[in-house]
Amino acid sequence: MWNSSHDSAADAGGANSAGNTGSTSAGAPPAGLPPGPSALAEPPPVAPAVPPAAAPAPGEKTAPGSGAAKSPTAKSPAAKSPAAKSPAGASGSSKSPAAASSSGSAVSKAPGKQIRVELTGYSFYDNTPAGSAEVSNPVVHKKAGGRGTYSDPITVAVPSESSFKPGTRFYLPSVKRYAIVEDSGASSSDGNHLDLWVDGENGSESAVESCMDRLTGNATAEVNPPPGRPVIASPIFAGSCHLPSG
């Protein structure tokens, strides 16, 4: 059976609650209801979002200063210094003209020319004048002499019409000596005639003649040889005959 009095009391209670809303706002909110605006802290202001820059359309030039633009210096060509390509000949490793040129004091390292010669000897006894060591064209020595090394070659005489000028050097393998043209008067012949100084002042004439006979004959000579050839560093005759054996 429907009880109207109970329903009326419930309705009155609900009206009373609604009428007292203003008095309960200062306290805690009723259970089950969200807090009012006055109970929440005010949130900090949020900066408006900046929309991302739109990518330029194909072929469109981006204005200078925009995020998508590249700085003109980012792709600038590397400048070459004028000194990066020095002119030829300016480097420190280049040879100077003085170093490359062949001066009179320069020593050639290339092998000389091989020729066949008629080799003879002359001595203190048969020189002109006899009993002397005079020469007509001194170069290294003031008088005929030498020990057969490159720096102290033995004097050699050539015919007056010879193509070998004073100062021409030879290497004579048969006697293991260097020689240099410093005299003339050797007899002419069809071949090249080299008359080698054997000295002999401190020996008997017969012993000197015997020594000269040993070296006489056709031989090989190297014209303008380099240094370093094997030598017997001695006059041809110095108390005895100093020639290679065999």
C-alpha positions in Angstrom: 0.0 0.0 0.0 1.5 3.4 -1.0 2.4 5.5 2.2 2.0 9.1 1.2 3.3 10.5 4.5 6.7 8.7 4.1 7.0 10.1 0.6 6.1 13.6 1.7 8.8 13.5 4.5 11.4 12.4 1.9 10.3 15.2 -0.4 10.6 17.7 2.5 14.0 16.5 3.4 15.1 16.9 -0.2 13.7 20.4 -0.3 15.5 21.2 2.9 18.8 20.0 1.5 18.3 22.1 -1.6 17.5 25.1 0.5 20.6 24.7 2.6 23.0 24.6 -0.3 24.4 28.0 0.3 25.3 27.2 3.9 27.3 24.1 3.1 29.4 25.6 0.3 31.9 27.0 2.9 32.7 23.5 4.2 33.6 20.3 2.5 31.5 19.4 -0.5 29.0 16.7 0.0 30.2 13.2 -0.6 30.1 12.1 -4.2 30.1 15.6 -5.7 33.2 17.2 -7.4 34.8 20.1 -5.6 33.6 23.5 -6.6 35.8 26.0 -8.5 36.9 27.7 -5.4 38.5 24.5 -4.0 40.9 24.0 -7.0 44.2 25.8 -7.6 44.3 27.9 -10.6 46.4 26.3 -13.3 49.3 28.3 -14.8 48.7 29.9 -18.1 49.8 27.8 -21.0 51.7 29.5 -23.9 50.0 29.1 -27.2 51.6 26.4 -29.3 53.6 27.7 -32.3 52.7 25.8 -35.4 55.7 24.2 -37.2 57.0 26.0 -40.2 55.6 24.7 -43.3 58.1 23.0 -45.7 58.6 25.1 -48.8 56.9 23.9 -51.9 59.2 22.4 -54.6 61.0 25.2 -56.4 60.0 27.7 -53.8 62.9 29.8 -52.2 62.9 30.0 -48.5 63.2 33.4 -47.0 66.5 34.1 -45.3 66.4 33.5 -41.6 63.8 30.8 -41.6 64.5 27.4 -40.0 64.6 25.6 -43.3 67.0 27.9 -45.0 70.7 27.0 -45.3 73.3 29.7 -44.6 75.0 30.8 -47.8 78.4 30.0 -46.1 77.3 26.4 -45.4 78.0 25.5 -49.0 80.6 28.0 -50.0 83.3 26.6 -52.3 86.7 26.0 -50.7 89.0 28.8 -51.8 92.4 27.7 -52.9 95.3 29.7 -51.7 97.6 31.0 -54.4 100.5 29.4 -52.6 98.9 26.0 -52.8 100.1 25.5 -56.3 103.6 26.8 -56.4 105.2 27.3 -59.8 107.5 24.6 -61.1 111.0 24.8 -59.8 110.0 26.7 -56.6 110.1 23.8 -54.3 113.0 23.2 -51.9 113.7 19.8 -53.5 114.4 21.2 -56.9 118.0 21.1 -58.0 119.8 24.4 -58.4 121.4 25.2 -61.7 124.8 25.0 -60.0 124.1 21.5 -58.7 122.8 20.3 -62.1 125.5 21.8 -64.2 128.8 20.0 -64.8 131.5 22.3 -63.7 135.2 21.7 -64.4 135.6 20.3 -60.9 132.7 17.9 -61.2 133.7 14.2 -61.4 131.8 12.1 -64.0 130.4 8.8 -62.7 129.6 7.4 -66.1 131.9 4.9 -67.7 134.4 6.2 -70.2 134.8 5.2 -73.9 136.8 2.1 -74.5 139.4 2.3 -77.3 142.4 0.3 -78.5 145.8 2.0 -78.2 149.5 1.3 -78.9 151.0 1.5 -75.5 154.8 2.2 -75.0 156.9 3.7 -72.2 159.5 6.4 -71.9 161.8 7.2 -69.0 164.2 9.5 -67.3 166.9 8.1 -69.7 165.2 8.6 -73.1 163.2 11.8 -72.4 163.9 15.0 -74.3 166.1 16.4 -72.9 167.7 13.1 -71.7 168.1 12.8 -67.9 165.1 15.0 -67.1 161.4 14.8 -66.4 160.4 17.9 -68.3 156.9 18.0 -70.0 155.5 20.3 -72.7 152.0 20.6 -71.3 151.9 20.4 -67.5 148.4 19.9 -66.0 148.6 18.1 -62.7 152.4 17.9 -62.4 155.0 20.5 -63.2 157.3 17.6 -64.3 156.5 14.1 -65.5 155.3 11.9 -62.6 152.3 10.4 -60.9 151.4 7.3 -58.9 148.5 6.1 -61.1 145.5 7.0 -58.9 142.6 9.1 -60.2 143.8 12.2 -58.3 147.4 11.6 -59.2 147.5 10.1 -62.7 150.7 9.2 -64.4 152.0 11.5 -67.2 151.5 10.2 -70.7 152.8 11.7 -74.0 150.8 11.6 -77.3 151.7 12.5 -80.9 151.7 16.2 -81.7 148.7 15.8 -84.0 146.7 13.7 -81.5 143.1 14.5 -80.9 143.6 13.9 -77.2 144.2 17.3 -75.7 146.3 18.1 -72.5 144.3 17.1 -69.5 142.6 14.1 -71.1 142.5 11.2 -68.6 142.8 7.5 -69.4 142.5 4.3 -67.4 144.9 1.5 -68.5 143.7 -1.9 -67.2 146.9 -3.7 -68.4 149.0 -1.6 -66.0 146.2 -0.7 -63.5 147.0 3.0 -63.6 145.2 6.2 -64.5 147.1 8.4 -66.9 146.8 12.0 -68.1 148.0 13.8 -71.2 150.8 16.2 -70.1 153.4 15.7 -72.8 153.8 15.4 -76.6 156.4 13.9 -79.0 155.2 10.3 -79.1 155.8 8.8 -82.5 152.9 8.8 -84.9 151.2 5.6 -85.8 148.0 4.4 -87.6 146.4 3.8 -84.2 146.3 5.8 -81.0 149.7 6.0 -79.4 150.1 6.5 -75.7 153.7 6.8 -74.4 153.5 6.3 -70.6 156.1 7.8 -68.2 157.8 5.0 -66.2 160.3 7.3 -64.3 163.4 5.1 -63.6 165.6 7.8 -62.2 166.6 5.6 -59.3 167.2 2.4 -61.4 169.7 1.2 -63.9 168.9 2.0 -67.6 168.8 -1.7 -68.4 166.3 -2.5 -65.6 164.2 0.4 -66.8 164.3 -0.7 -70.4 163.3 -4.2 -69.3 160.3 -2.8 -67.4 159.2 -0.7 -70.4 159.3 -3.8 -72.6 156.9 -5.5 -70.4 154.1 -2.9 -70.8 154.7 -2.3 -74.6 152.0 -3.6 -76.9 148.4 -3.1 -78.0 146.1 -2.5 -75.1 142.7 -1.2 -74.1 142.3 2.3 -72.7 139.2 3.9 -71.2 138.9 7.6 -72.2 137.6 10.0 -69.5 137.0 7.2 -66.9 135.3 7.6 -63.6 137.2 7.2 -60.3 137.2 3.9 -58.5 139.0 1.6 -60.9 141.5 -0.8 -59.4 145.0 0.6 -59.3 148.6 -0.1 -58.2 149.3 3.2 -56.5 153.0 3.5 -57.4 155.2 4.9 -60.2 155.8 2.2 -62.9 159.5 2.0 -61.9 160.5 2.8 -58.3 163.6 0.8 -57.5 162.0 -2.1 -59.4 159.3 -2.6 -61.9 155.8 -2.4 -60.5 153.5 -4.0 -63.1 150.7 -6.6 -62.7 152.0 -10.1 -62.9 150.9 -12.2 -65.8 
